[in-house]
């Protein structure tokens, strides 16, 4: 699994992805490798709504504002 993690964060302050989501991403990455596609990377990001650090595979919010966040075609719309 490929994790792009910045060096200046404290690991106990980061909201982690559930193990089932990490496993799903690993399975998708295996299929993407077979199709010669780039892997999905899990990154530590800063939430644009509340400012906390969280692990993400694409979203820009940690889930703190689920009422104001919507999705169109699988993409997060704020």
C-alpha positions as CSV (number, residue, x, y, z in Angstrom):
1,X,0.0,0.0,0.0
2,X,1.3,3.4,-0.9
3,X,0.9,6.2,1.8
4,X,1.9,9.8,1.1
5,X,2.3,11.1,4.6
6,X,3.9,14.5,5.4
7,X,6.6,14.3,8.1
8,X,5.3,17.2,10.2
9,X,2.1,15.6,11.7
10,X,1.5,13.7,14.9
11,X,0.0,10.3,14.1
12,X,-2.3,10.4,17.2
13,X,-4.0,13.6,15.9
14,X,-5.0,12.1,12.5
15,X,-8.5,10.7,11.8
16,X,-7.7,7.2,10.3
17,X,-9.7,5.5,7.6
18,X,-11.6,2.3,8.8
19,X,-9.7,-1.0,8.0
20,X,-12.5,-2.1,5.7
21,X,-12.0,1.1,3.5
22,X,-8.2,0.5,3.4
23,X,-8.7,-3.1,2.4
24,X,-11.1,-2.0,-0.4
25,X,-8.5,0.5,-1.7
26,X,-5.9,-2.3,-1.6
27,X,-8.1,-4.5,-3.7
28,X,-8.9,-1.7,-6.2
29,X,-5.2,-0.9,-6.4
30,X,-4.5,-4.6,-7.3
31,X,-7.0,-4.4,-10.1
32,X,-5.6,-1.0,-11.3
33,X,-2.1,-2.5,-11.4
34,X,-3.4,-5.3,-13.7
35,X,-4.9,-2.6,-15.9
36,X,-1.7,-0.5,-15.9
37,X,-3.4,2.4,-14.1
38,X,-1.9,4.5,-11.4
39,X,-2.8,3.4,-7.8
40,X,-5.2,5.2,-5.5
41,X,-3.1,6.9,-2.8
42,X,-4.1,7.5,0.7
43,X,-3.0,10.9,1.9
44,X,-3.1,12.9,5.1
45,X,-5.0,16.1,4.4
46,X,-6.3,19.0,6.3
47,X,-10.1,19.4,6.3
48,X,-11.1,22.6,4.5
49,X,-14.1,22.9,6.8
50,X,-12.7,22.4,10.4
51,X,-8.9,22.2,9.9
52,X,-8.3,18.8,11.4
53,X,-5.9,16.2,9.8
54,X,-7.5,13.1,8.4
55,X,-6.6,10.2,6.0
56,X,-8.2,10.5,2.6
57,X,-8.3,8.9,-0.8
58,X,-9.8,11.9,-2.5
59,X,-12.2,13.8,-0.2
60,X,-11.3,17.3,1.1
61,X,-13.5,17.2,4.2
62,X,-13.3,14.8,7.1
63,X,-17.0,14.3,7.4
64,X,-17.6,17.1,9.9
65,X,-20.0,18.9,7.7
66,X,-22.0,16.1,6.1
67,X,-25.2,18.2,5.9
68,X,-23.6,20.8,3.6
69,X,-21.5,18.3,1.6
70,X,-23.0,16.6,-1.4
71,X,-21.8,14.2,-4.1
72,X,-22.3,14.3,-7.8
73,X,-21.0,11.4,-9.9
74,X,-18.9,10.2,-6.9
75,X,-17.2,13.6,-6.4
76,X,-17.4,15.7,-3.3
77,X,-19.3,19.0,-3.8
78,X,-19.0,21.6,-1.1
